[in-house]
Amino acid sequence: MNEVVLTSDDSSSIYSSRFDALYHSKHGAIQESQHVFIKSGLQEFIHLRKTQELNVLEIGFGTGLNALLTLIEAESRNINISYKGLEAYPITDDLFHKLNYSSILDCENEFNSIHSTPWNEVSTISRSFTLFKKKCLFQEFEDEKRFDVIYFDAFAPNTQEELWNLDMMKKMYSLSRNGSILVTYCAKGVVRRTMQEAGFEVSRIQGPPGKREMLRAIRTT
């Protein structure tokens, strides 16, 4: 049975009984998401490309925390973000209501909107943020859209090995465009080499609290 737990920065995560794993780092859910996906992914892309409109893809929608932080970033920067989050096993309403992100970040309406919008259709959450939550297995996902930033937030390779193989990384490459950035909390050498084989230029960079390194991949051709 899944249950909500507190991490070291006092923000919530969920323990998944299906995968025997936490959705976020035990060292801090918000701290991890902010560092890995917002600072190292979204903010880096905006800094490099100076863009006001971009498409974001998330592999592992989970609690909706990454989507919420991205919405906050879009509003603060006055940029337009089209966000697509993929999730094979959506959390229940009961678990959602136990998460404390909205009280910590003072964004109850936004977080409620993220979770109350229907699956498999586009919803306008704010003037700067549209959301499409798609319920599907990641391996089955196809899209004509090309994404500027990809948050690769699946469970770890020792838990969901099939999502970190070469076929999956080639799919991520095909869903990106020149200059796109993919970020993940994982820093395993085999994952880095698989991303490189798929065509990405991959760097190890500073990790979030409690983790020395993470990976950032850029499509350069």
N, C-alpha and C positions, 0 to 999 in steps of 0.2 A: 504494500500500500504506500502511495506517495505521501510525503508529509513536508510541511514548511519548516525550515530550520533557520537560525540566525547565523550569519557569518561574522568575521572578526571586526568589520566596520559597522556592525549592527544593522546591516541591510539583509533582507530575506533571500533565501534560495530555496530550492526544492530538492529533496532526496528522491530519486527515482528508484522504486523497487524493481522495475522492469530491467534497468541497466545497472543497478547497484552503484549508482554514482550521483554526485551533486550536479545541478544545472550550472553552478558557478563555482568560483574558487572559494574555499573555506576561509581564505585570508581577506575576503571582502567582495561581495557581488558587485556593488556599484563601482568600487575602486577598479576592479578587473575590467568591467565593461567600458568604463570611461577611458582607461588607459589603452586597452587592446583595440577597441573598435572605433571609438570617437577620436581620441588623440592620434593614434598611430595609423588609422585608416582614413576616416572621414576628413579630419582636419588637415592631414597630410595631403590628401588629394586636392582639397580646396586651395591650400597654400601653393601647390605646384601648378594647378590649372587655372586658378583665378576665375572659377566658374560661379554662376548664380543659379544654375539648374543642373541637377544630376539625378541619376537612377541608382538606387541602392538595393542589393539583393542580400538577404540573410538566409544562411543555411542553418536552421535550428531556431525557429521563432521563440520557442520555450515560454518563458514568463512574460515576454514582451518588453523586458528591460532595455534591450538594445534599441528597439523601436522608439521607446519613450525618450531615451537620451538623444537619439537622432532628431526627433521632433523638437526637443528643447533647443538643440543646436541650430536647426533650421529657423526657428523663431528668433533666436538671439542674433543670428547673422542676416536675417531677412533674405534668405535664399529659398528656392523651391526644390523640394525633394520628393521624388516618387519612390516609394518604398515597397518592396515585395518580400514578404517573410514566408518561408516554407516550414511546415511542421507536419510530421506524420502522426504525432500523438499529442493533440492539444490538451492543455491542462483543464481541469474542471473549474466551474465557477466558484466552488467552495474553496479551492486552493487559491484562486485569483484574489478573492476577498481577504485572504490572510496575508497577502504580500504587503510590505510596508513602504514601497518605493514612493508612492504618491505623498505620504506624510513627510518623508525625508526630503523630497525634492519639491514639495509644495505644488503639486500638479494633479490633483485628484480628478478634475474633469477630463484632462487629457488622457490619463491612464484608463479611466473608465471607458472613454470613447474607443481607445485602442482595443480593449477586450470586448466591448459590446457590439462592435461592427461585425457584420456577417462574414463568414468565410467564403472565399472564391468569388468575390466581387470587389470592385474598386470603391473605396470610401474616402470622402474628404474629411480629414480630422481637424485641420486648421487651414488658414489661408496659405500656409507654406508647406503643408504636408499631406500627401495622399497615401493611402495604405491599401495594399492588396494582400490579404492573408490567404495562402493557398495550402489546403490540407492535402498532402501527397507524400509519397516516399521520395527522397531526394534523387534517387537514381532514375526516377521516372519523369523528372521535371524537364520540360522543353519550353523554350520561349524565343520569339523572334526579336525581342528587345535585347539590347546590349547594355551591360551595366558598367557604371563608373567605379563603384566600390562594392566589394563582396565581403561580407562578414561570414567567415567560415567558422561556425560555432556549434558543430556537431559534437557529440560525446567523443571522448578520447579514442585514439586508435586501438588501444587494448580493449575497448568496450564495443566500438562500432568500426571494426577494421575495414569493412567493405566500403565505407564512405571516404577512405583516405587512399584508395588505390589509384593507379594511373588512369583508368577510365574516368573516374570521378574528376580528377584534376584536369584531364583533357576537356571534360564538359565545362568546368569552370573557365578554362581558357577560351573555349568557343563562345561562352556567354559574356565575355569581356571585350572591350575595345582597346585600341592602342592607348597606352597611358593609364589604363585601369589599375587599381590597387586591390589586392586581396590580402586580408589580415586574418591571423588565427593565433590563439593563445599557445598552440602547440609549437614546440621547437625541436622535435625529434629529427635526427639526421635522415632517417628514411623518408620522412614526410618532405623535408627540404629537397632531397634528391628526386623524389617523385614529382614535385612541383617543377623542378628544373627540367626534368625529362618531358613534361607536358608543354614546356615552352616559356615558362615564367623566369624572370630574373629575380632571385630570391636572396633576401638578407636576413641574418639574425640581428635583432635589435633588442633593446632593453625590455624586459618583461614587466608585468604588473607586480604589485606587492606580493612577496612570497614566491616569486618565480623569476629566475635570473634572465631568461631569454624568451622571445616569441619570434614568429616569422612574419615578414612582410614580403609579398610577391607582387611584381609589376609586370604587366604585359608591355613589352617594348617593341614588338614588331607587328 
